[in-house]
Amino acid sequence: MGAPALEQLRHVFGYDSFRGEQADIVGHLVAGGDALVLMPTGGGKSLCYQLPALLRAGTAIVVSPLIALMQDQVEALRQLGVRAAFLNSSLDAGAAAQVERELLDSQLDLLYVAPERLLTPRFLSLLERTPVALFAIDEAHCVSQWGHDFRPEYRQLTLLHERWPDVPRIALTATADAPTRREIVERLALEDARQFVSSFDRPNIRYTVVAKDDSRRQLLEFLDDHRGDSGIVYCLSRRKVDATAELLAGRGVRALPYHAGLDAATRAEHQRRFLREDGIVMVATIAFGMGIDKPDVRFVAHLDLPKSLEGYYQETGRAGRDGDPAEAWLAYGLGDAVLLRRMIEDGDAGDERKWLERGKLDALIGYCESTGCRRQSLLAYFGEAHAGACGNCDNCRQPPRTWDATEAARKALSCVYRTGQRFGAAHMIDVLRGADTAKVRQFGHQSVSTYGIGGDLDARQWRGVFRQLVGNGLLEADIEGHGALRLTAAATPLLRGERRLQLRAEPPARERRRKGGGKTVPTTVPAIDLPADAAARFAVLREWRAGIAREQNVPAYVIFHDATLRAIALEPPRDLDALSGIGGVGVGKLERYGDEVLGVLQAG
């Protein structure tokens, strides 16, 4: 990488070296090449086009799908002294006209714009009259018709290459499996672009999957270890979002709901508070999250099963963007799988789309039921090999017990068959355990041969058996039969005694810690410990940063990231030269805040 790029990296962004493939990407783009960049959230994608924008003549045009993301990126760049602006519907006519004049007068280094606006004749005419440094297409997976973030306007962005063939393009995304990657290349005409595929691994995130057993209680127990942390709780339905936010607020958690059923003003206010305040927990549907640039989200919890491993990876990736320890927690039950499969079958998509979505759901269920390293399973989905034994997922830290469930599985399968394959798991468990219920008597199931033969397992253990039989493909839910279980062809060898079956043992209901080798294994991610004096300085610096952010009405992290404040607190600089050597303190921030930071340290 050339000296000008390193100089700008240090001077503007405050960093001495590039991470991963950033240097190669920047050099390729500066030289005029097209690029497709797949890099995990928090991996430094934005720098890959922001730095070339400063090194190439003209204005970089950044296509971004979300207003909130544009505003945060622009504010962060302005804090660095970079001439950045956005054009979107949040601007009134006068403000938009001012941005257009700045563009025509070559007064902007970067301009963020939504795809809908970019494609208008007015904006294209503006571009014809100004030198363009590069085109950056952020969240490029929005081009995929198979993804839940599909934006049809993205498919028209080939126009950029057709009208400005000599202007380099960079398409970026944090999540794309092989089919989505191919679609991005095809739809954006990037066949000749160089592909940069970074590791999808997020080693700072701890992955945990728990079997649902009173999910409200389980969530509250999980949040006990995250008091005061910023986080996101995802739910499948709007009603559940509202109920969960109310539950958490009643327990003293600063929780806010977010879903498409709320009016636009409420959604905007809740998102603003999440971005600008510390310790807010957003309870949301997947309508919330894409492009959220908040670096200090310490956890993402799923109360319902996501729709795919791709969606799960993208949603959990919103935690720990700053590289500090974070947690991805998922509560999963058989009912989730049945409901999502019903949504697929009841949808108006074509057969090909339904087939693909069923495959994605099956892959996610397989991940949930895996007894191996979660990270290995997750990365394998994206075509990346991992040795396993990551040490930072539930299965690696607390290896699950397995048991020979052959006989229990045969009892369960036989019960499904002998009751006519017309009922769900809850009724099957009542029959197996010999329960005297109105439904059992109504259908005469106290007389079937499987009645009462499962008393050796409790209801929770039987739920685990049925969930895993579905996960292993021995049972399937009859969508038209309201989730009734029925046997698949794969069940026959087990019933005939031709195969045996190992299943994950269900842990005791309230097991939250497990002893091994005489030591207690904590369930939470490790905190970032600072010496007492440094911790005190860190707290004072954060308080100062919060006040500055409130004055400017910006998120605190655009002033300085926690990592930068932590470094300042650990080795407090005595003068501006020493402060300038700390990562994240570029010339622009040194000029704006340097004297204040030194003053805060001296006063503290």
Secondary structure, DSSP 8 states (H G I E B T S, - for coil): --HHHHHHIIIII--SS--TTHHHHHHHHHTT--EEEE--TTS-TTHHHHHHHHHSSSEEEEE-S-HHHHHHHHHHHHHTT--EEEESTTS-HHHHHHHHHHHHTT--SEEEE-HHHHTSHHHHHHHHTS-EEEEEE-SGGGG-TTSTT--GGGGGTHHHHHH-TTS-EEEEES---HHHHHHHHHHTT-TTSEEEE-----TTEEEEEEE-SSHHHHHHHHHHTTTT-EEEEE-SSHHHHHHHHHHHHHTT--EEEE-TTS-HHHHHHHHHHHHHSTT-EEEE-TTS-TT---TTEEEEEESS--S-HHHHHHHHTTS-TTSS-EEEEEEE-HHHHHHHHHHHHHS---HHHHHHHHHHHHHHHHHHH--S-HHHHHHHHTT----S--SSBHHHHS---EEE-HHHHHHHHHHHHHTTS---HHHHHHHHTT---HHHHHTTGGGSTTTTTTTTS-HHHHHHHHHHHHHTTSEEEEGGGTTEEEE-GGGHHHHTTS---EEE----TT---EEETTEEE-SS-------HHHHHHHHHHHHHHHHHHHHHTS-GGGT--HHHHHHHHHS--SSHHHHHTSTT--HHHHHHHHHHHHHHHHH-
